[in-house]
Amino acid sequence: MKEAYSAYYMEPQLTLTILEASGKTFTVIGEVERPSQYPYSRPISLLDAISMAGGMRVNQRGGDSFVGGQGSW
């Protein structure tokens, strides 16, 4: 914002105040069981977010996801 106002004012000094916070959410998209928007109430890891979305879609018909494995022949 300081850069934007610097076009009109010399060395603008800005103070921002948040008056209201309206819900925190995060979105999980891609090859998960339930891609959607989820409530954010605490710090969360990527793995926790994927788990909340039902986990990765694995070996689904028409999907690109797969699980690789190692084995002996």
C-alpha positions in Angstrom: 0.0 0.0 0.0 2.9 2.3 0.8 4.1 1.9 -2.8 0.7 2.6 -4.2 0.3 5.8 -2.2 3.8 6.9 -3.0 2.6 7.9 -6.4 0.5 10.6 -4.7 2.3 11.4 -1.5 6.0 11.8 -0.6 7.0 9.1 1.9 3.5 8.1 3.0 3.1 6.8 6.6 0.3 4.3 6.9 -1.3 2.6 9.8 -3.7 -0.4 9.2 -6.2 -1.7 11.7 -8.3 -4.8 11.2 -11.8 -4.0 12.3 -13.3 -7.5 11.8 -12.0 -10.9 10.9 -14.6 -13.0 9.1 -13.7 -16.6 9.4 -10.4 -18.2 8.4 -10.5 -21.0 5.9 -8.1 -22.9 3.7 -8.8 -24.8 0.5 -7.6 -28.3 -0.5 -7.8 -29.1 -4.2 -6.5 -31.8 -6.4 -6.6 -35.6 -6.1 -8.1 -35.9 -2.6 -11.4 -37.6 -1.6 -13.2 -34.3 -0.7 -11.6 -31.2 -2.3 -13.2 -28.3 -0.5 -12.8 -25.3 1.7 -12.1 -26.1 5.4 -12.1 -24.0 8.6 -8.8 -22.9 9.9 -8.7 -22.7 13.6 -5.1 -23.5 14.4 -1.8 -24.0 12.6 -2.0 -27.0 10.4 0.5 -29.0 8.3 0.1 -30.0 4.7 -0.4 -33.7 5.7 -3.1 -32.7 8.2 -4.9 -30.7 5.5 -4.8 -33.6 3.1 -6.1 -35.9 5.9 -9.0 -33.5 6.6 -9.9 -33.8 2.9 -10.1 -37.5 3.2 -6.6 -38.4 2.0 -5.2 -38.9 -1.4 -7.4 -40.5 -4.1 -5.4 -43.6 -4.9 -6.0 -46.1 -7.8 -9.3 -44.5 -8.7 -10.8 -45.2 -12.1 -10.1 -42.2 -14.4 -7.6 -40.6 -12.1 -3.9 -40.0 -12.5 -2.9 -40.9 -8.9 -1.2 -44.1 -8.1 0.9 -45.6 -5.4 4.2 -47.0 -6.3 5.8 -49.9 -4.5 9.0 -51.8 -4.3 9.1 -55.6 -4.3 11.2 -58.5 -5.3 10.7 -60.4 -8.5 
